[in-house]
Amino acid sequence: MKKLLVMIFALVTMTSFGPIAEAHSVGNVGSEAAGYIIKSTHLAKRTSDWTTYSLAIPSAYVAITNEGAKRWRDTGIYQISNKVATSSNTINTNNDPLSSAYAVTTSYYYTNDYKIIQWHIKYNIHLMVTLTNAQKQAVATHEIGHTIGLKDLYNTSNNTNIMYGYGGSALKASKPSAKDKTGAAIAVK
C-alpha cells in the first residue's frame, strides 16, 4: 500500500509540475560575464532613424546624438541617421534635478514578436552639463545601444563596454566595444 501511495504521489507530481515547453522563449540573451545583455524586446533590423522632438532642443544634444549614431554606424552592424521630421523615433531633453539618470531611452514594441517599433531618448540637461563633451558623446552612444535592445551592464568588469550602466565619468568606453558589437549583432538578427 505504501509503495502504491508513493507511486501515485510521484505520478501526480510529475504531471502537475512537468517541464514547460515554449515555441518562442522570451527573455534576456547574454549575461554580465558575456559583456552584453539583450532585452527580450529588440530592434531586429539593421536600420533606424530619428528626429528631434521639438525645435527647442539644444543643438549640442543633436550633435552628440549624431556622434553616437556615427559610432554605431562605424561598427557596420547598425545604421542609424537623423531624418529631420520624418521619423517616429525622437530625441528630446528635460531638466530634472530629482533624477539620477543622465538620459533615458523608452522603447515601444509589439507583444507578439517583441520587436522594437519606436523609441525615444531624453537627455537630462541637469546632469549632462556636468560632463565633458566626450562623456556626453559616450552617453549618447550608450543610449543608442538601448534602441537596438541592449541592456545596461553593472558589473565593474564591464566598464569598458559602452553599455556599462553607471554613466558619466564611470563609463570608460567611448564607442561600442567588441562585446557591445557581439550583442548588437545578435539583437539585429
N, C-alpha and C positions, 0 to 999 in steps of 0.2 A: 504494500500500500504506500509506504514511504517513497519507494522508487517511482511509483506512478505519479504521485503528487509532485515530485521533483521534475519529472519529465513534462508534466502538464505546465508547471510554472515556467520551465525553460522554453517550451513551445510558445506560450502566451507572451513571454518577454521578447523572444526573437521576432515574433510577428508584429508586436506593438512598437518596438524600437529598432526596426531594421534599418539598413542603410538608405540614405536618401539619394535618389538619382535626379539630376537636373540636365536638361538639354543644353542649357547655356548658363554656366556659372557666373554669377555677378559678384564681384569683389575686387579687392586690390590685387595688382600684379606687381611683383618685385618686393623689395624689403630695404630696410636701413642698410643691411650688410651688402646688398647688391648695389646700393648707391642710387637707386631710383625706386619710386613707388608710383604706379599708375592708378588713378581713381577708377572705380567701376564705370564712371562717366568719362568719356574720352572723345577727342575730335574725330578720329578715324577717317581723316582725309589729310592731304598734304598741303592744302592751301587755305588761307583765310585772309580777311581784310578787316580794316577798322576805320572809324571816322571819329572826329571829336564830337562830344555830346552837344557842346554849345560853342559859339564863337568867343565866349568869355574865358575859355580855358587858357591859362598862360602858355605862351609859345614854347617856353622851356620844357613843359611836360609833353608837348607834341614832339619836340626834338629828342628827349630821352626815350620816348616810345619808338620813334623812328630808329634810333640806335639799337634798342633792344630787338626790334624786328630784324634789323640788318644782321645782328649776331646770330639769330636763329636761321635766317636765310643762308648765311655763310656755312651752316652745317650741311646744307643740301637736303635736309630732312623735311623742313617746314618752311613753306613760302608764305610770308605774311607781309602785307603792304597797306599803306594809308590810301584809302579810296574816299576822298572827301565827299561827304553827303550821300554816299551810295551804299552804305553798309549798316546792318543792324547791330554790329559789334561796335562798342564805343569805349572811349577813354574820357574821364572826367576828373575833377578834383573836388575835395572838400577841405575844411579846416576844422578838424575835430581834436581839441586838446584832451578829451577823455579817452581817446583810442590809443592803444599801444601799437597799432599796425601802421606801417609806412604806406601800405597800399592794400587793397582788397580786390580780388577777382571773383566775380559771380558768373556762374555758368548755368545755362538752361539746356535741357535735353529731353528727348522723348523717352518714356519709360519702357517702350518695347525693345529698343536696341541700345539705349544709354549713350547714344552719340550726341556730343555737344552740338547744338544748333545755333546758339547765340551766347555771347559773353560780353561782360563789361568790366573794365579796370577803373578803379577810382583811387587816385593818389591822395594821401593825407598831407596837405601842404604844411600843417603844423609840425610834423616830424620830418618831412622831406627837406625842409630848409636847413636842417642841422647837418645834412650830408654834403660831401663833396660832389661835384658833377659826376665823377667816375662811379661813386657809390650810388647815385641816383640812376645812372645807366644800368648798373647791376640789378637794382631793384626792378627796373622796367623789364629787363631780360628775364628775371625771375618770374614776374607776373605773367609775361607772355608764355612762359613754361606752363603755367596753370591753364592757359587757354587750350593747350594740347590735351591736358588731362593729367599732367604730372602733379604730384602732391609734395608738400613740404617734407623735408628731412630734418630730424632734430638731433641725431647722434653727432657729436662734435667731429667724428672721423669724416663726416660729410661736408665740413665747412669749406671745402674747395670745390664743391658742386654748386652750380647756380641755384639749385632747388633747396639749398640749406635754408631752413625756415626762420632762423634768427637773422633778420635783415640788418641793414645799416652797416656799421663798422664790423660786426661779427661775420659778415659774408666776405669770404676771401676770394671767391670766384668773380670774374668779370664777364665771362662768357660761358656757354654750355661746355661742361667737361665731357670726357669720353663716356662716363656713366650717365650723365644727363642725355647725351646723344643716343645711347643704347635704349634708355627708357622712352625717349621721344620716337625712335624708330618703331618700337613695339606699339606705342599708342596710336600712331597714324596708319597702322596696317588696315 
